[in-house]
Amino acid sequence: MGDRIFLDTKPGLLPEVPNDISAAVEPYLRLIAHKPQIPQVYAVLPHPTDDRAELILLEQAPIHTVDVQLAGRAGSEGELMPALATLWPQSNGLRQLNWLWQLAQLWLPLQQEAVTQSLLTPTLIRVEGGLVRLLELCPDATPVSLEALGDVWQSWAVQAHPDIADFLEKLCEQLILGHIATADHLLAVLEQAIAACSQTQQYQMHVATLTDQGPTRQLNEDACFPESGSVSKFSPTSQTPVSLANLPVAIVCDGIGGHEGGEVASNLAIVTLQQQLQHVSASATDTDSLTQVLEEATLTANDAIFQRNDDEQRQERQRMGTTLVMALNQGHAVYLTHVGDSRAYRITPSGCHQITVDDDLAGREVRLGYSLYRDAVQQPSAGSLVQALGMGASSLLRPTVQRFWVDEDCVFLLCSDGLSDHDRVEENWQAQILPLLNGSLDLATVAQRLVAIANQQNGHDNVTVALLHCRVTANPTGANGVPPALATQSAPIVPTAPLHSTALKTKNLTTPKPARRLSPLTGFLIAIGLGGLATYGLIQGIRWFEQGQTPIVVSPPVDSPSIPPPPAPLPNSSPPLFAVGTRILVNRATPAGDTSAPLALFPRPLPAPDPQLARPPVFVGSVLEVISHRSDEANQRWLGVKVCSTTGKNPSEVQPGALGWMQEAAIAPFVTANVSLTPAQLGVCAASPQPLETRPPNAGQ
């Protein structure tokens, strides 16, 4: 089927599982949470001509599984999906921004795995409608910065849709000059642009739910919201009051605990989430606020069930819990919250994709890079959950919240494992769900058919489904589909010269006015870009591992647009004890006197470190590499470190490759620098040191 596509003619005969997971395979496994954008490894075979090499066979790659004949794209089953660059010139502005946002969102996870070159190689960037899909991962030969991304995007800017052409040209300029130096900053700017461009479209959402006890169960431990059997229609506008009643929300919970209380846990979760989502207001509809609301609502539901277990003195297997998958539509985005093994799928005319990863033992093995998924699911207890609502304290719960921009008709399916087991969704989506998108079936009928399939073809469990049908149409307001409100705004707020560090956090640097007229979309960023970006900067803070920089907090313009510089750390005149690139061995006991007592690894420098924010601990015997320096507001120096290797003896310890911050003074008495280390001790740092700071401290700030 071509030189890159292989057809498995004996799918029932699985290839041998490799004894060891190679360095080339590990990034695919650890990035499983980003499927279907990133393919997964199906098998590793010996190379036919090179004994030192291997062939990696990928599944869920960007290959058409159905014949597609839609506006702007066509493809036959078994063919590679088109490159982004091929469809770019004929796509609208919102679709182009959506693609760029997905590439920006992948930057950090790929950077952590040293495969960002994948985002800089246009032939590897394929698209399936609005979805970006990488053909394969390409390792980085040297550290890669966002400036390189600007170079690639600049080649596309010349063919950008007129609605975004000026904006994209300016954005690429800021990337290349280093003025947008973090992925968070880039995402914030793109999100404001998407919010503006989405006004060219109207959105309508239909929601249906259905739950059933199943043919073999005496009790239905599943629960859903809205009420089972209901069908709701939402057509929100900018004037629609923001409230739970006006927000399309769907929730599916699968209770754990049988007659001991699984149905109590699932229903308690639904009730608690309803109460918490009543707090959604206009102030919580921006990206970060809404994400925070969903996370906090999930943790509150967990606390309610956990407290019920304690009040009833339930122990071990008697404790009740529930899975959760919840979708909330706000404007042009769908927010998905997930805990456990209930699933979410996204269906478009060109494909059906599972967009959650089960929180079970198999999923954990793959996330850690220990096993291929098809091998992990064959292991004993592979489906045992590693987290669910109510089974542990909220400090130990890690709910997943994802966001999807909607720029085409699609269906989100949420379901319990009564339907998803044995790949029933993948087997039946074309016949049962695809007709929704062409109008030949209604939502209630599709829900009934899916429940019937679960009962007839699985039948071992309760089953619950929730369907969200997103319909997108053009909004005929303004010239060229651009709302008139965009035409009255001026230039985007992005710096045209590097911002220099200063101790005055409120000092502004004015931006020279551009000589030429800019597009309506770039102008729109003055009005809403700064407010949204300021909120983004305050809430999100800084990801420590990106250049050691603090966020740019933007104030609304008064007379002329301006951007204040990032807060500068206080000067620390003493020389650092550990230079960038230094490898240090933790080889002494902490003050507790216990040789295994851990040191703390924090997500960012903190003047008063909070132990509750500490990441998994670093134990004696671990090796670290210093990759950055920073001083906090209390003038204490912090080290940005990468964990090279650990003892491997404690399941709670930090994993190799983890990044974090440690106070220099706090760890100095317990480590030795530049000692002779074995390759095993160097671990993931075996290559030559690669400092995080790739340019002078003030450059690009």
PyMOL commands that set and color helices and strands:
alter all, ss='L'
color gray80, all
select helices_A, chain A and resi 26-30+32-34+84-90+93-112+116-119+122-124+146-157+165-177+183-200+244-246+258-260+262-277+282-284+287-311+316-318+361-367+373-376+394-396+417-432+434-438+443-458+479-481+484-488+520-540+611-613+664-670+679-685
alter helices_A, ss='H'
color red, helices_A
select strands_A, chain A and resi 40-46+54-59+68-70+73-75+125-128+131-134+201-212+222-225+231-234+249-256+321-322+324-330+333-339+343-348+351-354+400-405+410-415+463-474+509-510+562-563+583-586+623-631+637-645+659-663+671-673
alter strands_A, ss='S'
color yellow, strands_A
deselect
rebuild
show_as cartoon
